[in-house]
Amino acid sequence: MNIGVSGASGKLGQAIVRELQARNSDHVLVAISRTPASTPGVEGRVGDYDKPETLATAYAGLDKLIIIPTTDLRPGMRGTQNETAITSAVAAGVKHIVFLSAAGTREQAEPAIGASYWRGEQALIKSGASWTILRMNYYAEALADEAESALATGALTGFGENKVAFVGREDVAAAAAGIVLTEGHAGAIYNATGAKSYTGAERAALMGEVLGKTVVFAAIPVETFKAGMAQMGLPSFVIDTITGIQLDFASGAFDVVTGDVEKLAGRKPQDLRDVLVAKLG
Ligand SMILES: NC(=O)c1ccc[n+]([C@@H]2O[C@H](COP(=O)([O-])OP(=O)(O)OC[C@H]3O[C@@H](n4cnc5c(N)ncnc54)[C@H](OP(=O)(O)O)[C@@H]3O)[C@@H](O)[C@H]2O)c1
C-alpha cells in the first residue's frame, strides 16, 4: 500500500512517519511538503498547498493520504489550503483521505482558529471520497510551552475556569497511523484526547509541581489578555487567533475525553504529567 503524509516535515508529520515506520515496514511511505526529504524507506515529494499543480503529482498513486493542515494563521489561508489539498487528493484518485482537524470544530467564521478546520472537514465530507477525520485536542506540549510565562508571572491565565483533555503529540501521531494501517475507519470522526480533563487550577498546580514553583490559575478579562499581546508587538490576526483559542478553552471546546487514542494507537495516551516532566523536568 502507498501511504502519503502531507505536511510530513513538520513536528506532527515527522512523528506520524516515525509511527508508520515503527508499526509496519511493508508499505511505501511518501513524505510530502514544500521541502521534502527522502530518507531510507521514505520517498520525498514536493507538494505545496498554495500551488495545486504540485499536489497532482505529489498525491499520484496514493492509496491513503493523511492531510496535516499548516500553522499559517493569516485569515482564510489555511481554510483555502485545506480545501485545495482535499480537492487535489480526490482529483488524484487517492482511495482514502484522513484529515487532521481540531477538537470542538463547528461552523465558525474567520478569524476563529476553527474556521479553517471547519472548511476542511466540510470539503472532505462533501467530496464523495472515502474519508476519516481525526480531531486533535490541545497539545500537552503546547501547555508546556506556557511554562516560561508561568514562571515569570506565577500564573497560567484564561478567561474563566475551564477543562481541557490535553493530548500528547506522539499520541495524535500514533492514532493517525492506526487509522491508515487498519481498516474500518471510513466515515468516522475521532477525537484524539488525553485520558483526563484538567481544570485550570489542576493544570497550574501540576505545572508548579513539575517546575518546583507555585503556579496558580488566574482568570483575566479578554481585553487585558489582548492588550498584553499587543504590547508584545504581535500582529492583530495572531492576537485574534490566540484569543480565539482561549475563548474555545472557556467554552469547553477541548473538554472532550474519548478512548480513541487507545483504540487507534493500541496503547493508552500519555499522562499530562509525563509530557510536562519530559519537556520541563
Ligand atoms: N491542537 C494543538 O494544540 C496544536 C498545537 C500545535 C499545532 N497544531 C496543529 O497541528 C498541525 C501541525 O502542526 P505542526 O506543529 O506539526 O506544524 P509544523 O511543525 O509547523 O509543520 C507544518 C507542516 O506543514 C508544511 N507546510 C507549511 N506550509 C505548507 C504549504 N503551503 N504547502 C504544503 N505544506 C506546507 C510544512 O512543511 P514545509 O515548510 O516543508 O512545506 C510542515 O511539514 C497544524 O494544523 C497546527 O495548527 C495543533
Ligand as a Chemical Component Dictionary entry (heavy atoms), coordinates in Angstrom:
data_LIG
# 
_chem_comp.id                   LIG 
_chem_comp.type                 NON-POLYMER 
_chem_comp.pdbx_formal_charge   0 
_chem_comp.three_letter_code    LIG 
# 
loop_
_chem_comp_atom.comp_id 
_chem_comp_atom.atom_id 
_chem_comp_atom.alt_atom_id 
_chem_comp_atom.type_symbol 
_chem_comp_atom.charge 
_chem_comp_atom.model_Cartn_x 
_chem_comp_atom.model_Cartn_y 
_chem_comp_atom.model_Cartn_z 
_chem_comp_atom.pdbx_ordinal 
LIG N1  N1  N 0  -4.055 21.230 18.972 1  
LIG C1  C1  C 0  -2.922 21.839 19.296 2  
LIG O1  O1  O 0  -2.631 22.139 20.448 3  
LIG C2  C2  C 0  -1.942 22.125 18.244 4  
LIG C3  C3  C 0  -0.674 22.564 18.597 5  
LIG C4  C4  C 0  0.241  22.778 17.582 6  
LIG C5  C5  C 0  -0.143 22.559 16.278 7  
LIG N2  N2  N 1  -1.402 22.158 15.990 8  
LIG C6  C6  C 0  -1.826 21.949 14.614 9  
LIG O2  O2  O 0  -1.260 20.738 14.138 10 
LIG C7  C7  C 0  -0.913 20.898 12.770 11 
LIG C8  C8  C 0  0.541  20.562 12.549 12 
LIG O3  O3  O 0  1.341  21.269 13.453 13 
LIG P1  P1  P 0  2.910  21.099 13.498 14 
LIG O4  O4  O 0  3.328  21.519 14.872 15 
LIG O5  O5  O -1 3.324  19.763 13.010 16 
LIG O6  O6  O 0  3.335  22.212 12.463 17 
LIG P2  P2  P 0  4.757  22.479 11.793 18 
LIG O7  O7  O 0  5.836  21.795 12.533 19 
LIG O8  O8  O 0  4.848  23.956 11.587 20 
LIG O9  O9  O 0  4.604  21.749 10.378 21 
LIG C9  C9  C 0  3.811  22.260 9.358  22 
LIG C10 C10 C 0  3.980  21.399 8.121  23 
LIG O10 O10 O 0  3.232  21.989 7.063  24 
LIG C11 C11 C 0  4.089  22.121 5.929  25 
LIG N3  N3  N 0  3.653  23.272 5.161  26 
LIG C12 C12 C 0  3.659  24.582 5.531  27 
LIG N4  N4  N 0  3.167  25.345 4.537  28 
LIG C13 C13 C 0  2.848  24.490 3.531  29 
LIG C14 C14 C 0  2.300  24.653 2.221  30 
LIG N5  N5  N 0  1.979  25.864 1.750  31 
LIG N6  N6  N 0  2.113  23.563 1.468  32 
LIG C15 C15 C 0  2.428  22.327 1.920  33 
LIG N7  N7  N 0  2.946  22.091 3.131  34 
LIG C16 C16 C 0  3.158  23.174 3.918  35 
LIG C17 C17 C 0  5.467  22.269 6.498  36 
LIG O11 O11 O 0  6.475  21.833 5.607  37 
LIG P3  P3  P 0  7.259  22.758 4.550  38 
LIG O12 O12 O 0  7.612  24.031 5.236  39 
LIG O13 O13 O 0  8.400  21.896 4.167  40 
LIG O14 O14 O 0  6.300  22.938 3.421  41 
LIG C18 C18 C 0  5.403  21.281 7.647  42 
LIG O15 O15 O 0  5.626  19.976 7.161  43 
LIG C19 C19 C 0  -1.301 22.344 12.407 44 
LIG O16 O16 O 0  -2.614 22.348 11.896 45 
LIG C20 C20 C 0  -1.315 23.037 13.741 46 
LIG O17 O17 O 0  -2.153 24.156 13.781 47 
LIG C21 C21 C 0  -2.304 21.929 16.940 48 
# 
loop_
_chem_comp_bond.comp_id 
_chem_comp_bond.atom_id_1 
_chem_comp_bond.atom_id_2 
_chem_comp_bond.value_order 
_chem_comp_bond.pdbx_ordinal 
LIG N1  C1  SING 1  
LIG C1  O1  DOUB 2  
LIG C1  C2  SING 3  
LIG C2  C3  SING 4  
LIG C2  C21 DOUB 5  
LIG C3  C4  DOUB 6  
LIG C4  C5  SING 7  
LIG C5  N2  DOUB 8  
LIG N2  C6  SING 9  
LIG N2  C21 SING 10 
LIG C6  O2  SING 11 
LIG C6  C20 SING 12 
LIG O2  C7  SING 13 
LIG C7  C8  SING 14 
LIG C7  C19 SING 15 
LIG C8  O3  SING 16 
LIG O3  P1  SING 17 
LIG P1  O4  DOUB 18 
LIG P1  O5  SING 19 
LIG P1  O6  SING 20 
LIG O6  P2  SING 21 
LIG P2  O7  DOUB 22 
LIG P2  O8  SING 23 
LIG P2  O9  SING 24 
LIG O9  C9  SING 25 
LIG C9  C10 SING 26 
LIG C10 O10 SING 27 
LIG C10 C18 SING 28 
LIG O10 C11 SING 29 
LIG C11 N3  SING 30 
LIG C11 C17 SING 31 
LIG N3  C12 SING 32 
LIG N3  C16 SING 33 
LIG C12 N4  DOUB 34 
LIG N4  C13 SING 35 
LIG C13 C14 SING 36 
LIG C13 C16 DOUB 37 
LIG C14 N5  SING 38 
LIG C14 N6  DOUB 39 
LIG N6  C15 SING 40 
LIG C15 N7  DOUB 41 
LIG N7  C16 SING 42 
LIG C17 O11 SING 43 
LIG C17 C18 SING 44 
LIG O11 P3  SING 45 
LIG P3  O12 DOUB 46 
LIG P3  O13 SING 47 
LIG P3  O14 SING 48 
LIG C18 O15 SING 49 
LIG C19 O16 SING 50 
LIG C19 C20 SING 51 
LIG C20 O17 SING 52 
# 
